[in-house]
């Protein structure tokens, strides 16, 4: 099982993450939405497309733009459409038995 943790809270948990460029992308139904707030921040990846971001809020503390996803990725990255990845201090823990898909 792969978990994303920040400020003591489990933000996401799944055994079906997709690993792209060293980042675990969690399926949309694996995230605990109570901690996610839409952000107006966007970036562009030359091969995946435009990324949208979430701020993470746990116990009144906010980690701005700490999660990202591709709502409409390029054809090359279509497998991660809507999947969520993390950075900015969010710890991603992998279990030894967690299957990973590194197709991209």
C-alpha positions as CSV (number, residue, x, y, z in Angstrom):
1,X,0.0,0.0,0.0
2,X,1.3,3.5,-0.9
3,X,0.4,6.4,1.3
4,X,0.7,10.2,1.0
5,X,1.1,11.8,4.5
6,X,1.4,15.4,5.6
7,X,1.0,17.0,9.0
8,X,0.0,13.6,10.4
9,X,-2.9,13.1,8.1
10,X,-3.2,10.4,5.4
11,X,-4.0,12.3,2.2
12,X,-4.2,9.4,-0.1
13,X,-3.8,5.6,0.1
14,X,-3.8,3.0,-2.7
15,X,-2.2,-0.1,-4.1
16,X,-2.9,1.1,-7.6
17,X,-0.6,4.1,-8.0
18,X,1.0,4.9,-11.3
19,X,4.7,6.0,-11.2
20,X,5.7,8.7,-13.6
21,X,9.1,10.4,-13.5
22,X,9.5,9.1,-9.9
23,X,6.2,10.4,-8.7
24,X,3.4,8.2,-7.4
25,X,0.1,9.3,-9.0
26,X,-2.9,8.2,-6.9
27,X,-6.3,7.3,-8.4
28,X,-8.9,10.0,-7.8
29,X,-11.0,7.7,-5.5
30,X,-8.0,7.1,-3.3
31,X,-7.6,10.7,-2.0
32,X,-9.2,12.0,1.2
33,X,-11.0,15.0,-0.3
34,X,-11.6,16.6,3.1
35,X,-7.9,17.8,3.0
36,X,-8.0,19.2,-0.6
37,X,-8.8,22.7,-1.7
38,X,-8.8,23.8,-5.4
39,X,-6.0,26.1,-6.3
40,X,-5.9,28.5,-9.2
41,X,-2.3,27.5,-9.9
42,X,-1.4,25.7,-13.2
43,X,1.8,24.6,-14.9
44,X,2.5,23.0,-18.3
45,X,4.6,19.9,-18.9
46,X,5.9,19.5,-22.4
47,X,4.7,16.0,-22.7
48,X,1.9,15.6,-20.2
49,X,0.0,18.8,-20.7
50,X,-1.5,21.3,-18.3
51,X,-1.4,20.5,-14.6
52,X,-3.9,21.8,-12.1
53,X,-3.1,22.0,-8.3
54,X,-4.7,21.6,-4.9
55,X,-3.7,23.2,-1.7
56,X,-3.6,20.8,1.2
57,X,-5.2,21.8,4.5
58,X,-4.7,19.8,7.7
59,X,-5.5,21.1,11.2
60,X,-5.6,24.7,10.0
61,X,-2.2,24.5,8.3
62,X,-2.1,25.0,4.5
63,X,0.5,23.5,2.1
64,X,-0.1,25.6,-1.0
65,X,-0.1,23.8,-4.4
66,X,1.2,20.6,-2.7
67,X,-0.8,18.2,-5.0
68,X,-1.2,18.2,-8.7
69,X,-3.1,16.4,-11.4
70,X,-3.8,16.4,-15.1
71,X,-7.5,16.8,-15.8
72,X,-7.0,16.5,-19.6
73,X,-3.5,15.1,-20.2
74,X,-2.0,14.5,-23.6
75,X,-2.5,11.2,-25.3
76,X,1.0,10.1,-24.0
77,X,-0.1,10.6,-20.4
78,X,-3.8,9.6,-20.7
79,X,-3.3,6.8,-18.0
80,X,-2.9,9.5,-15.3
81,X,-6.0,11.6,-16.2
82,X,-7.3,12.8,-12.8
83,X,-4.7,11.0,-10.8
84,X,-3.1,13.0,-8.0
85,X,0.7,13.4,-7.2
86,X,2.4,15.2,-4.3
87,X,5.4,17.3,-3.4
88,X,6.3,20.2,-1.0
89,X,6.9,18.1,2.1
90,X,4.2,15.5,1.5
91,X,5.8,12.1,2.4
92,X,4.9,9.3,0.1
93,X,5.5,5.9,1.8
94,X,5.7,2.7,-0.2
95,X,5.1,-0.7,1.2
96,X,7.4,-3.5,0.1
97,X,4.4,-5.4,-1.4
98,X,2.8,-2.4,-3.1
99,X,2.4,-3.1,-6.8
100,X,3.4,-0.2,-9.0
101,X,2.6,0.6,-12.6
102,X,5.5,2.4,-14.2
103,X,4.0,2.4,-17.7
104,X,4.8,6.0,-18.4
